[in-house]
């Protein structure tokens, strides 16, 4: 299925493709077997490439570029890896805390259909990458909650406050306010300049999409990275001391699309559901994980020691093209 130089191992999740021949041309192999890897992703949502001797950003970028039509180089939420235009550092987040489940950029007007992670240095303990299939989450939601999410979508509010989040200049890659406003208008994103010069954006996004390759409904969102119930209790207390009860002034917040509250208890139940469905794997140096971002939500476990994961993404999907601009399916 994947040629004589690669062994397919599906005894764990995600399934693993192991390189067997030392002289295998990695990029040529990836380009040849891309359709087969795509089919594997449609079934499992992710696959790990192991023993492919990926030990630097250039080799990682070349491999990722072989598996997509185009890599994305304008992502403002992550810093670029040194001397790499289309490779990013992983999310700068405290090692002792988990990064909660999310589909990359699912709250934005466009997102990557493919995301790649490469392990330059595994941690000494912890640091696994948990994954959850959004199709399974959607199927497991109570009917009433599924209906609300499907009909209303999610309203994301973000305040680009330096020191608490990235600044709007980094996010948009410009210092020109007129350019920012024009881009927001073009993408149906509301934007408001605050008296202190920071930027607030408000956007309505679907909570469920139909995957363009499989046609299946997927619970697809960044609720946990925006809802204030998911903040560390001490951080939430600090935010309340800074901004009072107006959660739309926090760096990030989320509600149903009509502005009605998604209560903390509902978010807690959703987190429990994700945890019950999560599958995780431990990194080995040189591993490359290929993820269908539209099917699988990913996170990060706490870790000890040094850990370095670099990231690439590609084959961007426009919300307008996928949904016709509608919030619901």
N, C-alpha and C positions, 0 to 999 in steps of 0.2 A: 504493500500500500504506500509506503514512504521510501521505497528504494532499498537496495541491499546494504547501504551504509548506515541505516538508521533503524533502531529498534523501538517499536511502539509498546509502551507499558501502561495499561489502564487499570492496574491494581490499586491505585490510589487516586486522590483528587488534588489538583487537576491531573489528567493523564499526562504521561511524560514521553517525549521523543528523545531517545538517547543516541548520540552520534557514536558510531563504532569504528569508522575508518578515519585514521589521522589525516589522510590526504584529501578528504571530502571538501569540495568547493562549497563553502557554506552558503554564499549568496546565490550561486547558480542553483543549488539544491532547493533553497527557500523559494526562489522564483518558479521553479518547475513544479513544486508540490504545494504552492499556495492554494490552489482550489481544494485540495484534499485537507489542508489545514483549516480552511474556511468551513468546510463541512464538519470537521471535528469541533470547531468552535460553536457551530449552530446546535450541536448536541450537548456539549459540556459547558460552553461559555468561556473556557480557558484551557490552555495547554502550556506545559513547561518544556523548554528546549534545554537539555542538559548535556554537558561534555562537548559543547560546540566551541570551546576555547575563546569565549568572548571576554577579553580582559581589559578593554579600553573603550572610550566613548565612540571612537571612529568605527571600530568593528561592530559595536552595538547599533550605531546609526545605519551602517551598511546593511546589516541583517534586517532591521526593522523596515528599511526602505524597500527591501525585496518582497515584503509581505503586504504592502499597501500600494495604492496608486500614487499617493503623495503624503509625505510627512508634514506636520504642522509646526511652524516656527514662530508663531505670534501669540503664544499663551502667556497672559500677563500674571497669572496667579502663582507661577513657579519661577524661580531664578534659573537662568541657563547654566548648564554645566560649562566649565571653562573651555573656551575655544570651540564650542559646539553650538551651531545655530539652531539645530533641531533636536537637541537633547537637553533635558532639564534635570536639575537636582530634585530629590524627593521633597515632600512637604516638610518645611522646618517646624517641627512640633516636638514638645518635650518627650524625651525617651520614656519617661515613667508613666505616660498617659497613652491611652488607645486613640487611634484615629478611627472615628466611627464610620459605619458603612455608607457608601455613596457611589453613585454613577458619575463619573467625571463630567463636569460642566452641564449636567442635566437641567440645571436651573437657567442656563444661558440660551441665547438664540441659536447657537450651534454647539456641537459637541463632537468628540472623536468617536468613530465607530470601533476603532481599534486602539488599544493602549498597550504599551510594552514596558516591562520593568526588567532591569538587569542588575544582578547582585555583584557589585564590585567587592564588597566586604560584608560577610554575614556577621551578625552580632554574636557575642559569646553566650548569651542566653536570651530567650524570647525573640520577639521581632518577627514572628510568623505573619503571613499575609492571609487573613481570612477572606473568603468569598461567599457570596450568597446569590443564588439564581433568582432574578426578579420575577420570573414566571411562577416559581413556587411560592414566592411571597404573595403575589396577586391572587393565586388560587386559594391561599389559606386565609385571606382577609374575610372578616364577617361581611355578609351581604350589605348591610346598612352602611358600613364604613366604605366598602368598595364603591357603592353608588355615590356617596358624597365626594370621594376623591375623583371619581370619573366625571361627574357633572360639574364640579367646581374647580378642579385643579388646585394648584398651590400658588400663593402670592409670596414672592421672596422680596425682602427689603434688605438693602445693603448700604452701609455707610462706610466710605473709604477714609478711615481715620488713621493717619500715621501713628505707629506705636501700638495700635490695637488691631489693625489689618493693613494690607498693602495700601499705599496711596493711589489715588486715581491716575496719577501720571504713569506709574508702573503698570497698572492694570490696562490702560488704554494705549500705552506706548507713545504718549504725546503730552505736551504742556499747553496745547491749544484748546481752550474751552469750547470754541465754536466747532472744532472737529469732533470733540466728544459729544456735543449735543446733536450734531448731524448723524453721527453713527448710532446714537441711541434712538433717534427718530426713525432711522432706516430699519431698525430692528424691533420696533414697537416696545421700546424700553422707556419708561418715564424716568426723567432725571431732574433733580433739584439741587441747586447750589445752596449750601448752608452759609450763614453769616460768617463762620470761621474759615471759609474757603474750602471746606470738605464737600464731597459729592455724595448725594443719596440717590440710589436707583431703586425703582420698583418695577417688578416684572411678573407677569402671570404666565405660568408654565403648566403643561399637562402633568398629571401625576401618573398617568398610564399611557403607554404608547403601544403600537403594534410593530413588532420587529419587521423591518423591511425584507429580511431574508427568510424568516420562518412564518410570518403572519400571526404570531402568537402575542397575546397581551402580556405586557411586562410592567410591573410597578417600578417606575423610573423617576428618581428624584434625588434631591440633596436635603431632605427634611432634617436629618440628624445633624448636619453641619450648619443649619440655620436656626433651628428651633431653640429657644432659650432654655427649655427644660433639659437640654443635653449639655449645657454648660456645667463645668465643675462648680459645686455649690459655693465655694469661696469666690470664684470668678463671677458667678451670677449675683452674689451679694455686692461685689465691687461695682458691677454694672448698674445695679439698682441705686447704689449710693451716688454714682456719677450722673445717671440719666432719669432717676425716679421710676415711675410706673410706665413711662412711655417706651415700650419695648421696640418701637420702630426707630428709636434713636440709638439702639444698640448697634454694634458693628454688623450683626446679622440677626434677622428674625424671619419667621414664616407663619402664615395663617392659611386657611382655606382661601380660594380665589376670590370669594365675595367679601373677604375681610373678617369673616367670623373666626373665632378662636379654635385652634386645634389644641385641646386641653392636654395638660401634662400627663394625665392618666392614659390617654390614647397613645401618646408618644411612648410612654413606658411600655405599654402592651406591644407596640410595634417593635421596640428594641428587643423585647423578650422573644418575639417571633423570629427576628433576624438571627438572634443568638442561637435559637433552637435549630435553625436551618443552615447555620454556617459550617463551612468546611475550610480547613486551613492546611498549609504546607510550610515546612521549614526550608529556608534558603540554603543553597550551597553556592560557593563562589563560582561565578561564571554563568549561573542560571539565567535564562531569559524566560519570563512569563509573558505569554501573548494572551490578551483578554479581549473578549467581545464586550466593550463597555456598555452596549445597549442591552445586553442580557444579564451581566454580572455586576453586582455592587461589591466593592472591595474596601478593606480597611487595613489597619496595622495594629498588631499587638504591642504592648510595652516591651522594652528590651533593655539589656545591660551591655556595656562595652561599646566599641565602635561598630557602626553599621552604615553602609553606604549602598543605596539603591538609586540608580539613575532611571530616567523616564523618557519615553518618546510616545507620540500619538499621531494618528493620521486618519485619512479618509473621513474628513469632517462631514457631518450631517446637519442640514439646516432644519430647524423646527418648522419653518414656513413650508419648505418643500415636502416634509414628511406629513404634516397635519393640515396643510393648506392654511396655516395661521390659526387654526382653531385650538382651543384649550382642550376640549374633549376629543375622544376618538371619532 
